[in-house]
């Protein structure tokens, strides 16, 4: 097939992709930004069923031209997705208002008011972590991130003094000793 005849079929491919995406599209109502729950491979397979041969990268380029974008999951749903009651929201708000009053009270007396935050516990060991770096070869890690493979657990926490604008991060480590976990 000549390159010219392929280019003539592009509008047909675009139309079919738009048709496939009709019920698989989500997006931001305040902008033209859209995304799909289908992978490019699934779209290629669906097109193949109607005798349209196209590659994953080509589908990706067409989706990008149609204002679709790649997305990853974002942890942003509080409370495990369970709706809070009005009373729970008020209690939560009252808690933060009380903390804020105490901070102001301590600041007026020139006494420290610190904020302590703990992040999730991280397993210690040869586990896969997100991110990339330039290397000649990839680091080899465990094929599964089971906690039973961990040499221990690290709990990161930070302490921040708002008045002095100073703080620090500390790592609490817990190491397995036989069947018990010991703080290091």
NUBA-466146 format. One line per 5 residues: their letters; for each residue x, z, y of C-alpha. Coordinates in pm, 1 decimal. Last residue first. Layout:
<pts>
A = X Z Y; ...
</pts>
This chain:
<pts>
XXXXX = 1598.0 6605.9 44.0; 1250.0 6715.9 -63.4; 1218.8 6727.1 -443.3; 966.2 6535.1 -654.0; 907.1 6652.3 -1008.4
XXXXX = 895.8 6461.9 -1340.1; 1273.0 6418.2 -1375.4; 1409.7 6471.5 -1028.0; 1234.8 6216.1 -807.7; 1361.1 6211.2 -450.0
XXXXX = 1162.0 6289.7 -134.6; 1301.5 6179.0 197.7; 1181.9 6278.4 543.9; 1295.7 6021.6 796.2; 1315.7 6115.7 1160.0
XXXXX = 1242.7 5920.9 1474.2; 1330.3 6055.3 1814.4; 1181.2 6111.6 2155.6; 1235.8 6103.6 2525.0; 1008.5 6021.0 2817.0
XXXXX = 1085.7 6365.8 2963.4; 721.7 6441.8 3039.2; 585.2 6248.6 2738.5; 799.9 6424.7 2479.5; 786.4 6205.0 2165.5
XXXXX = 829.9 6300.0 1800.1; 842.5 6028.4 1534.8; 772.8 6022.3 1166.1; 896.3 5823.0 868.4; 814.7 5942.9 516.7
XXXXX = 1063.1 5811.8 258.3; 978.3 5817.3 -112.5; 1206.7 5841.1 -411.8; 1407.6 5635.9 -661.9; 1104.2 5409.1 -677.3
XXXXX = 1024.1 5211.9 -995.1; 725.1 5440.5 -1073.1; 595.7 5348.5 -727.4; 524.9 4998.9 -859.3; 636.7 4721.5 -624.5
XXXXX = 652.3 4445.7 -886.9; 916.4 4174.5 -954.0; 1190.2 4410.4 -839.1; 1418.3 4254.0 -579.8; 1679.9 3978.6 -562.7
XXXXX = 1816.0 3911.0 -215.2; 1800.9 3541.2 -130.4; 2119.7 3335.6 -118.2; 2321.5 3182.3 166.7; 2175.8 3422.6 417.3
XXXXX = 1979.2 3397.4 741.5; 1715.3 3666.0 765.1; 1349.1 3686.3 678.7; 1068.5 3934.2 709.1; 847.2 4132.5 476.9
XXXXX = 1009.7 4372.7 232.4; 1054.2 4329.5 -143.3; 1158.3 4645.5 -323.3; 1496.6 4758.4 -463.0; 1453.7 5127.0 -403.4
XXXXX = 1298.8 5389.9 -182.6; 920.0 5369.9 -161.5; 775.4 5387.8 189.3; 528.6 5647.3 313.0; 294.5 5531.3 583.4
XXXXX = 371.7 5623.0 940.3; 364.1 5967.1 1094.6; 316.3 6031.3 1465.5; 400.0 6344.8 1664.4; 327.9 6368.3 2036.0
XXXXX = 493.7 6642.0 2234.1; 382.7 6844.3 2532.8; 674.4 7024.2 2690.1; 608.5 7292.6 2952.0; 637.2 7214.3 3320.9
XXXXX = 332.8 7438.8 3387.1; 139.6 7142.2 3530.1; 258.5 6932.1 3231.2; 120.2 7189.3 2984.1; -228.3 7175.6 3139.2
XXXXX = -219.3 6794.6 3158.7; -120.5 6768.3 2790.6; -389.4 7022.8 2697.0; -657.0 6824.6 2881.7; -545.3 6503.8 2699.0
XXXXX = -567.1 6678.7 2360.4; -918.9 6800.1 2441.7; -1026.9 6450.1 2549.0; -882.0 6308.6 2225.5; -1077.9 6554.5 2008.1
XXXXX = -1395.3 6502.7 2212.0; -1369.4 6126.4 2147.9; -1344.8 6181.4 1773.2; -1637.9 6422.4 1778.2; -1842.8 6175.9 1986.0
XXXXX = -1763.6 5890.8 1745.8; -1854.5 6108.3 1446.0; -2182.5 6209.9 1616.8; -2272.4 5843.8 1688.2; -2215.1 5767.5 1320.8
XXXXX = -1909.9 5573.9 1211.3; -1942.6 5243.4 1028.2; -1739.9 5219.0 707.5; -1474.8 4945.5 724.8; -1208.4 5175.7 580.4
XXXXX = -1236.8 5404.0 884.0; -1070.1 5157.4 1118.6; -1063.9 4782.0 1068.4; -748.8 4642.6 1229.9; -503.5 4557.9 953.9
XXXXX = -435.3 4193.0 1021.4; -445.1 3936.1 741.8; -243.2 3621.8 806.6; -342.1 3312.4 995.4; -231.2 2949.2 1010.2
XXXXX = -410.2 2748.8 1280.2; -697.9 2501.8 1303.1; -730.4 2304.5 1627.0; -830.8 1971.4 1459.6; -474.1 1847.2 1517.9
XXXXX = -350.7 2150.7 1320.7; -591.0 2065.7 1037.8; -460.2 1707.4 1033.3; -99.7 1831.0 1019.9; -179.7 2071.2 733.7
XXXXX = -364.2 1797.1 543.4; -56.0 1576.3 581.2; 171.3 1859.2 461.0; -48.8 1912.2 151.3; -38.9 1542.6 56.0
XXXXX = -320.6 1284.4 54.2; -495.7 1082.6 -214.7; -864.8 1024.0 -143.6; -1058.9 941.5 -459.1; -1359.2 1171.8 -398.9
XXXXX = -1228.2 1436.9 -639.0; -882.2 1389.7 -484.5; -1024.0 1510.7 -151.0; -1129.4 1839.7 -312.4; -784.1 1880.6 -468.6
XXXXX = -610.5 1811.8 -134.3; -841.2 2067.9 32.7; -754.9 2322.9 -235.4; -382.1 2257.3 -180.6; -421.9 2289.9 198.4
XXXXX = -563.9 2637.5 139.8; -930.8 2706.1 205.6; -1042.8 3006.9 409.7; -1017.0 2804.0 726.2; -908.2 2872.9 1080.8
XXXXX = -1033.5 2785.7 1427.1; -906.9 2828.2 1785.5; -1121.0 2638.0 2038.3; -1163.4 2953.4 2244.6; -1415.2 3230.3 2317.1
XXXXX = -1600.6 3186.5 1986.7; -1277.8 3260.4 1795.5; -1288.6 3101.4 1455.1; -1412.7 3072.2 1101.7; -1442.7 2758.6 893.3
XXXXX = -1523.5 2711.2 525.6; -1881.7 2589.6 566.3; -1807.4 2271.0 763.3; -1448.6 2252.5 641.6; -1523.2 1994.1 371.9
XXXXX = -1701.7 1771.6 629.2; -1411.0 1807.0 873.0; -1172.3 1711.6 591.4; -1389.8 1409.5 505.3; -1397.2 1293.3 869.4
XXXXX = -1019.1 1335.5 901.6; -964.2 1136.0 580.3; -1191.6 855.6 707.5; -1009.1 855.5 1044.1; -674.5 835.8 854.1
XXXXX = -778.4 534.6 641.2; -657.7 275.5 896.2; -317.0 447.5 899.9; -276.3 387.1 528.2; -352.3 15.3 571.6
XXXX = -78.5 -9.4 834.3; 180.6 169.2 616.7; 137.5 -88.4 344.0; 0.0 0.0 0.0
</pts>
